[in-house]
Amino acid sequence: DFAGGGLASLEGLPTVGAVIGGSDVERVTRLVGALTATALERAERFSAAHAETLVQYRSNSGDASEARIIVLLDGMAAFRSDYEFRNSGRLFEKVLKLVAIGRQVGIHFLITADRAAAFPSAMLANIQTKIVLRLAGEMEYSVLGVPADVLLDASPGRGLSGGHEIQFAIVGGKTDLIRQADAIRSRADALRATTVAPAPEIERLAEFIPASTLPPSVDGNPTIGVSDETLQPVGIRLEGLFVVSGPFGSGRTTAMTTIIRSASANCPELESYLIVARRSALAGAVAWNAVSRDAEEAEQLASRLAVQLE
């Protein structure tokens, strides 16, 4: 939602996984990643079932439960402004690719824009249906290939599509947003009373994750936290040298404590040493083999370990 939060009322519907604000980079990125993974997985599965479309897949496999996915993108111009040049445009390019390949595997986009120029030419080529509402000027109508004199003084909701003049219906039959929200809530209750499958949520990476909620290891590596991309536990390989960096107050001590405790729990045979030139909160993290408490002790411990390693 790049258009001021107008889609928020849809979030109560069980078939709506999430309404994500355009500024929520984390969840926008995670949504696009999830859709990309779904598209690739479906493409392989559809190919194995000798199906080119979702309808053919349902027929050939006998699995009628494979759901269509509809993505609403409200405000194409703002989306391009925020993401086309962010991280070299990688996420924007993924969306263009999804629009191109998604339809065959049951992933459909419904995109709004205030003018035709908001759409990249590569995307326009993949749009099958255009619905034109009242625009700012006559030139905009000609760009979209519709007559300019039909909607000049039209009321909100009047539009053109497929050579026909149309008027959009209003949710709940009222322009009052409160009435519309009530109608959507009633629809949500009705859907929950059926066997409709709820859409998967697009979650946010938690700010605080208790270590007790995670497995001790991932693929044999000590667990250190949760991946931002998958929201699944991730481990760290105990090989070579690695660095924890960040300014004061960024969580370095917490990160070091988590790493050393997880490593010690998974590999109790490891020898652990703490070399610091002053008092450290890490002193009580684990049962260290040796700990320095000032600059002199730190130099002595480092020298002893250097000789031992050599």
N, C-alpha and C positions, 0 to 999 in steps of 0.2 A: 504494500500500500504506500504509494508515493504521492497520494492526493489528499492528505489531511485527516486520515482516520475514518473515512466514510464506510469502510468495510468491517469495522470492528464489531458491528452487531451480528455478523455472520459467525463469529467465533463460537457461539453456543450450539451451533448445529453439529451433531455427531459426525456428519460426513465432511466437516471442515477440520483439517488437521491443525491449522494455525493461521492467524492473520498477523503478518509480520510487517512492522513499520520499515520504510525504506532505509532509515538510519541504523537499523539493527544489522550491522554488517555480519556479525557472527552467525545469526540464524538465516539471513539471506544466503550466505555462502554455504551453510549446511544444507539448506533446502535444495539449492542447485546441485550440490554434490550428491544428495540422495536421489534426485530425479535422474541425474546422469547415470548413476549406478543401476537404477531401476531400468532405464532405457536399454543399457547394454545387456543386462541380465535377461530382459524380456526378448531382445533381439535374438539371443542365442537359443532361448527356449522356443520361440516362435519358429525359428529356422529348423529346429529338431522336429517340430510337429508339422513341417511343410506348410507353414502359414505365413502370409505376408501382412495380414492385418489382425487386429484383435478379434473381429467377428469370425475370421477363418480359424484362428486359434481356438476360440470357444467351441466351434463346430468340430474341428479335427480332434481336439484333446478331450472333449466332453466336459471340460472344466468351465462352467458358466460363471464361476465366482470371480474370475479375473476382472478386477475393477478398472474402469476408466479413471484417469487422473486429469482433473481440470485445474489449471493454474491461472489465477486472475492476476494480471499485472496492471495496476491502476496508476497511470502516469508515466508513459514511455519516455517523455522528454527528461523528466527528473531522474529516471533510472539511468539513462545514458549519461547525464551530467555527473551522476555520482559514481558510476561504475565503468564507463567505457575506457577511462584512462587510469583506473585504480589497479595496482598490481599488474601493469602492462596490459590491462584489459582482458585478463584470462577468464574471469567470471563472466564478463559480458560476452565473450566469444563462446563460452559454454552455453549460454542462454540462446544465442543465435543457432547453435548446433542443435539444441533441444527442439527449437521451433521447427527446424528442418526435418529431423528424424523422428520426432516424438509422435506424430499423428499415426504412423503405421503401428506403433506399439501401444497405442491407447493413451498417450499423453498429449493433451490439448491445451493451447494457450488462448486466453481471452484478454486482449490487450487494449487499453484505452490511450488516446493521445489527443491533444487539443489541435493538432495540425498534422497534415500528411508528412511534412518534412521531418517530424520526430522519429519516423521509422527509417532504419538503415535500408538501403536498396536491397541488400541481401535478404533481409527479413520480409520485405514487401513481396518478393517473388514467391515466398512460401505461404502467404496468407490466402486462404481459399474464399473466405467470406468477409465482406466489408459492410459495416453498418454506419451510415453517415448521418450524424445529427446536425443541428444548426451550428454553422461555423462562423468564424469572425469576418470573412470576406468572400467575395465572389470567386476570386482566384483559387481559393482552397477547394471549392467544389470542382472546378475544371481539372485540377491535379488528380482528384479522385475519380474523375470520369462520370460525374453525375450532373444533372441540370442545376444551374445556379439560382433559378427563380422559384423553386418549390419551397425551400425552407427559410427564405430570407426573413419572414415575419412569423415563423412557426413558433408554437408554444413548446416548452420543455418536453422532451420525450418523443417529439415527432421526428421521424427519420426516413431514410431511403435505404433499401436493401434489395438486391437482385431485381431491380427495375420496378419495385413496388414501394408505395408510400406506406409507412407503418406508424403506429403509436404504441409506445411501450406501456405495459401494464405497471401498476404500482403495487408493491407488496402491501397486503392488508387493505388495499383500496383507499388509503388515505395518504396525503402528503405529509402528515404529522409524523416526525421521526419516532416519537414515543409509541404511536399506534403501530408503526412498521416494526419496531423492536418487539412489541407484544406479539405481533403476528409471527415473527421469526421464532420467538420462544415457544409459541404454540406448535409451530411446525417441528421444532426440535423435540418437544415432548412426544409428538406423534411418531417421529422417527425412532426414538428410543423405545417406544412400545412395540416396534416391529423387530425383525431380526437383522436390520441393516448393520453392516460391519462398520465400526468407527474408523475414521481415517487416522493413520499414525501421526503422532504429534512431532513437531520440530522443536526439540528441547534446547535448552540453553546450558552451557557448561557451568556447573556450580562453582561458586567462589570458595566454598569450604567443603572438603571431601575427607571424612574420617578414614584413616588408614584401615580401620577394622572392617570397613565395608568392601574392601578390595581383596582379591586373591593374593596370596603371598608371592606368586610368581606368574609370569606370562611367557610361555614358550621356554621355560627354564631360566628366564632372566628375572632378577628381583624387580618387583613392581614399585614404581615411583609415583604413579598418578593416573590421570585419565586423559586420553587424547581429545583435543579440541575437534578434530575432524570426524571421529567415529563415536565419541563419548564412551569408548571402551578402555579398560585398563591397559597401560603400556608399561614395559619393563626397560631396563637399561643393561647393556652388556658390560660385564666387568672385565674389559680389556683396555690396555693402554691408559692414556691420560684423558680426563675430561674436566671441563671447567664449568662452574656455576657462577654466572656474572649478573650484576644488577646493582643499582644504587642503594643507598641506605633506606631501609624500610620496604624494600621490594620483595622480601621473603627469602633471602639467601640462606639464613640460618635454618628456617623451616625446611627448605629444600635439602640442605646438607644433612639435617637430622633424619629426614625421611630416607635419603639414599643410604646412609650408613647403617641405619636400623634394618632396612630391608635387606641390604647386602649381608649383614651379620647374621640375620635370621635364616637366610637361604644358604649361606656358606659359613657355618660356624668355625671352620678351620682357618679362616682368614685372620691374619694379624692386622690390627687396626691401630694407627698412631695419629695423634693430634698434635700438630706443630703450630703453636700460636705464640705471639710475643707478649700477650697480656691475658687477663681473665676472659674466658669465652663461655657463652651459653651452651656450646657444644660439649663441654667437659662432662656433662652427665648424660649424653646421648646414648652411649653404650659403655660396656666394660672395656675401655681402651687398654692396649698392651702398655702404652706409655703416653704421658701427656706433659707438654711443657707449659710453664706458667708465667714465664717472662722471657725477655730477649736472650738472656744468657742460656737458659735451659733449652730454648728453641734451637740455638746454634749447636749446642752439645748434642741434642737428639738428632738433628739433621745430619751432623757429621757422623754420628754412630751408624745411622741408617745408610748413609752414602757408602761407608766402608763395608757394611754388611751386604748391600746390593752388589757392590763391585766384586 
